[in-house]
Amino acid sequence: MHIRKEFVALIGRRVSEYEKRFREFVEELCRSGLAEEFYLVSSRARGDNIPSSDFDIVIVVDDDRDPIDVATKARLLRRESFPLDMLNCNYF
């Protein structure tokens, strides 16, 4: 019983850290100018996520930028790891 409470507390701290890291990533992404727009999608956007859900974002770039280059640069903005999936799309 005691071990379970410690495990739950550890998971809670990790989830809080992931949310903090995601906020920091979003701030960096906004400052970077890499994306025209970006959207949080999936369970976290709907509000039906579980604590361990990843962060799914769609990054929109204008059509003269290479989406792979943008994705690579955006991933480098993550100073610390957290569960993140990105989908890039271009304006046409």
HELIX and SHEET records of a PDB file:
HELIX    1   1 HIS A    2  SER A   32  1                                  31    
HELIX    2   2 SER A   43  ARG A   46  1                                   4    
HELIX    3   3 PRO A   67  LEU A   76  1                                  10    
SHEET    1   A 3 GLU A  37  VAL A  41  0                                        
SHEET    2   A 3 PHE A  55  VAL A  61 -1                                        
SHEET    3   A 3 LEU A  84  ASN A  90  1                                        
END                                                                             
